[in-house]
Amino acid sequence: MRSSLSRRDAMFTMALALGLGGARAQGTAPAKPDAVWGSGPNAFSLATGSPGELGLLEVLATDFARTHDATVSWFKAGSGQAMRLLRERKVDMVLAHAPPAERKAVADGWATGRRLIGSNEFWILGPVDDPARLGIASDAADAFRRLQDAGAKFVSRGDNSGTHQKENEIWKAAGRTPGGAGLIVTKDFMTASMRRANDEGAYFLTDSSTFIAEQRNMPRLKRVFRGGPMLANPYHTLYLTEPTPGAATARRFGDYLASDKVQALMRDFGRDRYGEPMYNDATSTARIIGD
């Protein structure tokens, strides 16, 4: 297992070079996949964001395609757009990180197969000197109150992605409404939005994996706040209740993601390159979120 997946980890640099470049505007349906791995007859498509941008999906999809005679097509989309693509039958599965929306989709009956795969965290980034003093906040809600009270710049993705939905959850917990002269809305993906925060000297909510990969390119940003169950960022599978043509293979991929082989890789992915792992496995995530 280790040698097979490690060979594919060599493709990580290429995935970063391709995946972390330009971003498609949110809210538009993709005309074609952002990447295709394998060429076998068992074809399916999935939509997700950062796991594709950061190279994890390429490592896993390439191995799955080889072992299951499959073709895996990836559509780059934040969780809100990904779930819309699923509901419109434009993809066979999603890896989403928007738990309230996921639970509602299942409760409403159009989605099924919600299964915890793993997680990273949400971190609040800010200028190196942390002028709004978020570093001494008691929790994420207090951190958001502090940045608004200070009139600090804050970059929001504003795109109904899982990250944007988390922003809104924190604002609600803070008893505040986002707005004001300091709010910068990008309607863009994670890395491009983070780069805007770096350039503007602004605060930003990011998933931890993206900042681990990109921090060397963001010299004006540092992690100013982390921790607490509110900032956990779990990923789940979802499929349509009424199966799509590729649903059977997509479900096999979901089983593969939950396998001991993949869970062991997730616990270690990125450590060799960045000195720390980029993801948590499902077991440790379940302890954090009580899933």
Backbone torsions as a table, in degrees:
resi	resn	phi	psi	omega
1	MET	NA	-52.0	-172.8
2	ARG	-61.9	-42.4	-177.6
3	SER	-68.2	-39.0	-179.3
4	SER	-62.5	-48.8	-178.2
5	LEU	-74.2	-30.4	179.0
6	SER	-64.2	-37.4	177.1
7	ARG	-59.7	-38.8	-179.3
8	ARG	-74.8	-19.9	175.4
9	ASP	-64.7	-19.7	176.8
10	ALA	-65.3	-19.9	178.3
11	MET	-80.9	-2.6	-175.7
12	PHE	-58.9	-43.1	-178.7
13	THR	-62.8	-42.7	178.2
14	MET	-62.6	-39.9	179.5
15	ALA	-63.5	-40.0	178.2
16	LEU	-64.7	-42.5	-178.0
17	ALA	-62.9	-38.0	-178.7
18	LEU	-84.4	-44.4	-171.2
19	GLY	-76.7	-26.4	-175.3
20	LEU	-97.3	12.9	178.7
21	GLY	-83.3	-132.6	-176.8
22	GLY	-65.9	155.7	-178.6
23	ALA	-120.7	140.6	175.7
24	ARG	-74.9	141.9	178.6
25	ALA	-59.3	135.9	179.4
26	GLN	-68.8	151.4	177.2
27	GLY	92.4	-4.9	178.4
28	THR	-108.7	138.1	179.9
29	ALA	-73.6	133.9	-179.4
30	PRO	-69.4	139.9	-179.9
31	ALA	-78.9	-28.6	-179.3
32	LYS	-152.4	162.8	-179.4
33	PRO	-61.8	150.8	174.7
34	ASP	-78.5	-22.4	175.2
35	ALA	-160.2	152.2	175.8
36	VAL	-133.8	129.7	179.0
37	TRP	-121.7	134.5	-178.6
38	GLY	82.8	171.9	-179.0
39	SER	-146.9	21.1	-178.1
40	GLY	-78.8	169.3	-176.0
41	PRO	-73.4	-17.5	-178.9
42	ASN	-87.3	85.7	-170.9
43	ALA	-100.0	142.6	171.0
44	PHE	-153.7	165.9	179.6
45	SER	-127.7	150.9	175.8
46	LEU	-142.0	156.7	177.5
47	ALA	-122.0	133.9	174.8
48	THR	-164.9	173.2	-177.4
49	GLY	-109.8	-96.7	-170.3
50	SER	-57.9	-38.8	177.8
51	PRO	-57.6	-29.7	174.3
52	GLY	-78.2	-42.7	179.7
53	GLU	-60.5	-35.9	-169.5
54	LEU	-95.5	4.0	172.5
55	GLY	95.0	-14.8	-179.3
56	LEU	-61.7	-45.3	-176.8
57	LEU	-62.8	-38.8	179.7
58	GLU	-61.6	-43.7	178.6
59	VAL	-59.5	-47.4	-175.6
60	LEU	-73.6	-43.2	-177.6
61	ALA	-67.0	-36.0	178.9
62	THR	-65.4	-42.6	178.2
63	ASP	-66.1	-43.5	179.3
64	PHE	-63.2	-42.9	179.7
65	ALA	-60.0	-39.6	-179.7
66	ARG	-67.8	-42.4	-174.0
67	THR	-85.5	-15.0	-177.2
68	HIS	-122.5	14.2	179.1
69	ASP	49.4	53.4	-170.0
70	ALA	-120.9	165.7	168.9
71	THR	-122.7	124.9	-177.3
72	VAL	-115.1	120.2	178.0
73	SER	-108.1	128.0	-178.4
74	TRP	-108.8	129.0	171.9
75	PHE	-109.1	120.2	-177.8
76	LYS	-77.0	117.1	-176.4
77	ALA	-157.8	139.3	168.4
78	GLY	-64.6	166.9	-170.8
79	SER	-60.0	-40.2	179.8
80	GLY	-62.5	-47.6	178.7
81	GLN	-67.3	-38.6	-179.9
82	ALA	-60.6	-43.1	-179.7
83	MET	-68.8	-32.3	175.3
84	ARG	-66.3	-42.4	178.0
85	LEU	-61.5	-38.1	177.6
86	LEU	-64.4	-48.4	-177.3
87	ARG	-63.1	-31.5	178.2
88	GLU	-85.0	7.4	176.9
89	ARG	63.4	29.4	178.1
90	LYS	-93.3	-13.3	171.7
91	VAL	-138.0	164.6	-176.7
92	ASP	-95.1	-19.9	179.6
93	MET	-160.5	164.9	172.8
94	VAL	-133.0	153.9	163.7
95	LEU	-110.6	105.0	-171.7
96	ALA	-111.7	154.1	173.6
97	HIS	-132.1	55.4	177.6
98	ALA	-136.0	73.3	-171.1
99	PRO	-52.0	-45.3	179.9
100	PRO	-60.4	-43.1	178.8
101	ALA	-66.6	-37.5	178.5
102	GLU	-63.6	-47.3	-179.6
103	ARG	-62.5	-38.4	178.4
104	LYS	-65.6	-40.1	179.0
105	ALA	-60.9	-39.7	178.0
106	VAL	-69.8	-44.6	180.0
107	ALA	-62.8	-35.4	179.2
108	ASP	-75.3	-12.1	171.4
109	GLY	94.9	-4.6	-176.9
110	TRP	-91.7	-14.9	179.2
111	ALA	-122.5	155.8	-178.1
112	THR	-151.5	174.0	173.8
113	GLY	74.4	28.0	179.4
114	ARG	-69.8	117.6	-174.3
115	ARG	-140.8	131.0	-179.7
116	LEU	-70.7	128.9	-179.0
117	ILE	-110.2	-34.9	-177.8
118	GLY	165.5	-165.4	-177.2
119	SER	-163.8	168.9	157.7
120	ASN	-129.9	-155.3	178.1
121	GLU	-123.6	162.0	162.7
122	PHE	-91.8	135.1	173.6
123	TRP	-121.2	147.9	171.1
124	ILE	-97.4	121.2	177.3
125	LEU	-98.6	157.7	176.6
126	GLY	-162.6	177.3	177.0
127	PRO	-57.3	151.6	-175.2
128	VAL	-56.7	-35.3	-178.9
129	ASP	-86.7	-2.0	175.5
130	ASP	44.3	64.2	-174.6
131	PRO	-62.2	-28.4	179.1
132	ALA	-85.9	-0.2	175.1
133	ARG	57.5	44.8	176.3
134	LEU	-68.7	-21.3	-178.0
135	GLY	-62.2	-19.7	179.5
136	ILE	-104.4	10.3	179.9
137	ALA	-64.1	150.9	-179.7
138	SER	-81.3	-27.9	177.6
139	ASP	-162.1	-179.0	-175.6
140	ALA	-63.5	-39.4	179.6
141	ALA	-63.2	-42.4	177.1
142	ASP	-62.8	-37.6	178.7
143	ALA	-62.0	-43.8	179.5
144	PHE	-66.7	-37.2	176.6
145	ARG	-62.8	-41.6	-179.0
146	ARG	-62.8	-43.4	-177.0
147	LEU	-69.0	-34.4	178.3
148	GLN	-72.2	-40.4	179.4
149	ASP	-63.2	-32.1	-179.8
150	ALA	-80.9	-6.0	-176.3
151	GLY	66.3	27.3	-176.2
152	ALA	-76.2	153.7	173.8
153	LYS	-70.3	139.8	176.8
154	PHE	-138.6	125.0	177.6
155	VAL	-90.4	123.6	175.8
156	SER	-112.3	138.8	174.7
157	ARG	-68.1	-35.1	173.5
158	GLY	58.4	31.4	-169.4
159	ASP	-126.2	11.5	-176.9
160	ASN	63.3	18.5	172.0
161	SER	-69.3	172.2	175.8
162	GLY	-58.7	-36.9	178.7
163	THR	-66.8	-44.3	178.2
164	HIS	-63.2	-39.8	177.1
165	GLN	-63.2	-36.6	176.8
166	LYS	-67.4	-41.0	175.1
167	GLU	-52.5	-49.7	-177.5
168	ASN	-64.1	-35.6	176.9
169	GLU	-62.7	-41.8	-179.8
170	ILE	-69.6	-41.5	176.5
171	TRP	-59.0	-41.2	179.0
172	LYS	-63.6	-43.7	178.1
173	ALA	-63.5	-30.7	179.5
174	ALA	-78.7	-10.7	-177.1
175	GLY	71.7	28.3	-176.7
176	ARG	-126.4	161.2	173.1
177	THR	-112.4	126.3	-179.8
178	PRO	-64.7	141.5	180.0
179	GLY	163.8	-171.6	179.3
180	GLY	96.0	172.1	-174.9
181	ALA	-63.8	-23.9	-176.7
182	GLY	-82.1	-8.9	-176.7
183	LEU	-81.4	125.5	179.0
184	ILE	-119.0	114.7	-177.9
185	VAL	-103.3	126.0	-174.3
186	THR	-99.8	-29.3	-171.8
187	LYS	53.8	40.7	-173.4
188	ASP	-137.7	173.8	-177.5
189	PHE	-77.4	177.0	-168.6
190	MET	-61.3	-51.9	-173.5
191	THR	-66.8	-42.5	178.5
192	ALA	-63.5	-38.1	179.1
193	SER	-69.3	-39.3	176.5
194	MET	-62.6	-40.5	178.6
195	ARG	-62.7	-36.9	177.1
196	ARG	-63.7	-42.6	177.9
197	ALA	-62.2	-41.1	177.9
198	ASN	-61.0	-45.0	-177.0
199	ASP	-69.7	-32.4	-175.5
200	GLU	-91.2	-8.0	-173.2
201	GLY	66.0	43.6	-172.9
202	ALA	-113.6	166.5	172.1
203	TYR	-86.7	159.4	-174.1
204	PHE	-161.4	138.9	173.6
205	LEU	-93.4	122.7	-177.4
206	THR	-130.2	159.6	165.1
207	ASP	-78.7	146.1	-174.0
208	SER	-61.7	-36.1	-175.9
209	SER	-62.1	-41.7	-179.0
210	THR	-65.5	-40.4	180.0
211	PHE	-70.4	-36.5	175.4
212	ILE	-56.7	-42.9	-178.6
213	ALA	-74.6	-31.0	-169.4
214	GLU	-107.8	-4.6	-170.2
215	GLN	-61.1	-30.0	177.7
216	ARG	-65.6	-21.7	179.3
217	ASN	-96.1	2.2	-176.9
218	MET	-124.5	67.3	-171.5
219	PRO	-66.3	-19.0	-178.2
220	ARG	-92.5	-0.6	-178.2
221	LEU	-114.1	149.1	169.1
222	LYS	-142.8	162.7	173.8
223	ARG	-74.1	122.2	-178.4
224	VAL	-108.6	-20.1	177.8
225	PHE	-152.4	139.4	174.5
226	ARG	-150.2	164.4	169.6
227	GLY	108.1	156.9	179.2
228	GLY	95.9	149.2	-177.7
229	PRO	-60.5	-27.5	179.6
230	MET	-62.6	-26.8	-177.1
231	LEU	-98.0	9.1	170.0
232	ALA	-68.2	147.4	-174.6
233	ASN	-133.8	75.8	-176.9
234	PRO	-79.2	147.2	175.2
235	TYR	-109.4	135.8	178.1
236	HIS	-128.3	152.3	169.5
237	THR	-82.3	152.1	170.5
238	LEU	-146.8	144.9	175.8
239	TYR	-132.9	167.0	174.3
240	LEU	-77.3	142.9	175.6
241	THR	-62.5	-41.9	173.7
242	GLU	-88.7	108.0	-167.3
243	PRO	-58.7	143.3	172.1
244	THR	-88.4	168.1	-178.0
245	PRO	-57.1	-35.1	-178.9
246	GLY	-95.5	13.1	-172.1
247	ALA	-62.4	-38.1	-176.8
248	ALA	-63.0	-44.8	178.8
249	THR	-70.1	-36.7	177.6
250	ALA	-60.2	-40.8	178.5
251	ARG	-67.6	-34.5	175.3
252	ARG	-64.6	-36.3	176.1
253	PHE	-65.8	-39.1	175.3
254	GLY	-60.4	-41.6	175.9
255	ASP	-63.7	-39.4	177.7
256	TYR	-61.4	-42.6	179.8
257	LEU	-62.1	-30.9	-179.9
258	ALA	-86.1	-3.0	-176.4
259	SER	-70.1	158.5	179.1
260	ASP	-59.1	-36.6	-178.8
261	LYS	-60.5	-49.8	-177.5
262	VAL	-72.6	-38.4	179.1
263	GLN	-62.2	-36.7	176.0
264	ALA	-66.2	-39.1	178.1
265	LEU	-65.4	-40.6	-178.8
266	MET	-62.5	-35.9	-179.9
267	ARG	-64.6	-19.6	-174.2
268	ASP	-119.4	-6.4	-172.9
269	PHE	-62.5	127.0	178.7
270	GLY	93.3	-13.8	-175.7
271	ARG	-62.5	-43.5	-178.5
272	ASP	-62.4	-36.2	-175.2
273	ARG	-84.2	-39.4	-170.4
274	TYR	-116.6	-4.9	178.7
275	GLY	85.7	-0.8	177.0
276	GLU	-154.7	148.7	180.0
277	PRO	-70.9	153.7	-176.0
278	MET	-97.0	-14.8	-175.9
279	TYR	-139.4	159.0	170.4
280	ASN	-105.4	151.4	176.7
281	ASP	-80.4	175.5	-175.6
282	ALA	-66.3	-37.3	-177.3
283	THR	-64.0	-48.4	179.5
284	SER	-68.5	-33.5	177.4
285	THR	-64.4	-43.1	-179.0
286	ALA	-60.2	-35.2	178.0
287	ARG	-65.2	-34.1	-178.1
288	ILE	-75.2	-43.9	-171.3
289	ILE	-101.6	-6.5	-179.2
290	GLY	68.3	30.0	-178.4
291	ASP	-86.5	NA	NA
